[in-house]
Amino acid sequence: MKVNKNFAELSESYLFSTVAKKQRAYQAAHPDKEVIRLSIGDVTKPLAPAVIEAMHKAVDEMASAETFKGYPPEYGYDFILDAILLNDYKSRGIDIERDEIFLSDGAKSDCGNIGDILSPENRVAICDPVYPVYLDTNVMNGVKDIIYLPCTAENDFVPSLPVQVPDVIYLCFPNNPTGMCASREQLAQWVNFALENHCLILFDSAYEAFITDDTPKSIYEIEGAESCAIEFRSFSKTAGFTGVRCGYTVVPKALKFDGMSLNAMWARRQATKFNGVSYITQKAAQAVYSEEGKAQNEETLAYYRRNASLILSGLTDSGFRCFGGVNSPYVWLEVPRGMSSWEFFDDLLERCQVVCTPGSGFGKNGEGYVRLTAFNTYERTIEAVNRIKAAFGK
Ligand SMILES: *Cc1c(COP(=O)(O)O)cnc(C)c1O
């Protein structure tokens, strides 16, 4: 019996456990102080009432023989696929077809599982700093040729085209952790690069719902992307589904590599290894697209956006150089010169009782930054910003 030795190649991440440990230690030593977490990486507002109502109704349907549902279709019921098509694509002038959409239990699974249909011989390009899932799943799959695309203040945190041509490129905008977006022109550069070099773009659009201006929400808003890109979407940040679990992946039929259709391969992969999303969850997702659901979710998104904007303006006023915070729940703060991410983390905890996430935990180029998030309450976010202003402001 042999194991997948690639797992031994994974580097251990102590980021979130160390953050939690330091927070606990501080709180234990200062029981009278209120610690505020601007490090929360999960949504905090409850599901929209329209979603809850749809779930209750679906549960009731499961209780009677006439309306009971067994295995769902592998790729999603037509009612949800049609709602996705209409609301997320057709209404934005994007011509995607129903059998190009695959409903799933979330974008994290799909970002990892996509490796099943790709060769480990590929050269894979990953941004630095980055959402750790892309790197770790490639290491597990035995991908050896991984190149890093630096995302720094110099390139506005959108990677420049690499000299070494990769086979696969992971892009995520609005970005986690930097909170930055790629413009239409920047995305078009990447799409053209991928088309010219016959590479595949894996586009993670988990935060598209935070976009309020004409920044592209989908890679397919860029001409030619259907011939070079797969897109991952999720109801997690869009509609508070982190605990419900639902997302989807778009694999256009125009994607042909090595004489094979990626759409057919992904369909086969999902049908073999995945038995579909629960009916109750699909009804919940459908309700996200109802008029009430849209309005209710928009309120929640506006709440988070207001927090992000508060953090961005408050910290900028205090003299910090900040990025992101627009079209995104994340603010990326440049720590004072001469300090490391962790040194600033400790300083912020000591002086303001505010917890952040050290950027160095997201990759080498995250060193010198920390991530602040918009997922705490409005009141506590104001309090945290006021404390930072009082401690650091000029
Ligand atoms: C939160 C997040 C996701 C969503 O993952 P789910 O599995 O759908 O909850 C995907 N990508 C990034 C970068 C994220 O931050």
The ligand as a MOL file (V3000), in Angstrom:
LIG
                    3D

  0  0  0     0  0            999 V3000
M  V30 BEGIN CTAB
M  V30 COUNTS 15 15 0 0 0
M  V30 BEGIN ATOM
M  V30 1 C -14.9060 32.3910 -0.0760 0
M  V30 2 C -14.1830 32.0900 -1.3310 0
M  V30 3 C -14.6850 31.1590 -2.2360 0
M  V30 4 C -16.0230 30.4900 -1.9890 0
M  V30 5 O -15.8940 29.2090 -1.5920 0
M  V30 6 P -17.1900 28.3220 -1.3180 0
M  V30 7 O -16.6300 26.9430 -1.2850 0
M  V30 8 O -18.1360 28.5360 -2.4350 0
M  V30 9 O -17.7680 28.7580 0.0040 0
M  V30 10 C -14.0000 30.9200 -3.4080 0
M  V30 11 N -12.8760 31.5980 -3.6960 0
M  V30 12 C -12.3670 32.5190 -2.8660 0
M  V30 13 C -11.1530 33.2620 -3.2680 0
M  V30 14 C -12.9960 32.7740 -1.6530 0
M  V30 15 O -12.4800 33.6820 -0.8210 0
M  V30 END ATOM
M  V30 BEGIN BOND
M  V30 1 1 1 2
M  V30 2 1 2 3
M  V30 3 2 2 14
M  V30 4 1 3 4
M  V30 5 2 3 10
M  V30 6 1 4 5
M  V30 7 1 5 6
M  V30 8 2 6 7
M  V30 9 1 6 8
M  V30 10 1 6 9
M  V30 11 1 10 11
M  V30 12 2 11 12
M  V30 13 1 12 13
M  V30 14 1 12 14
M  V30 15 1 14 15
M  V30 END BOND
M  V30 END CTAB
M  END
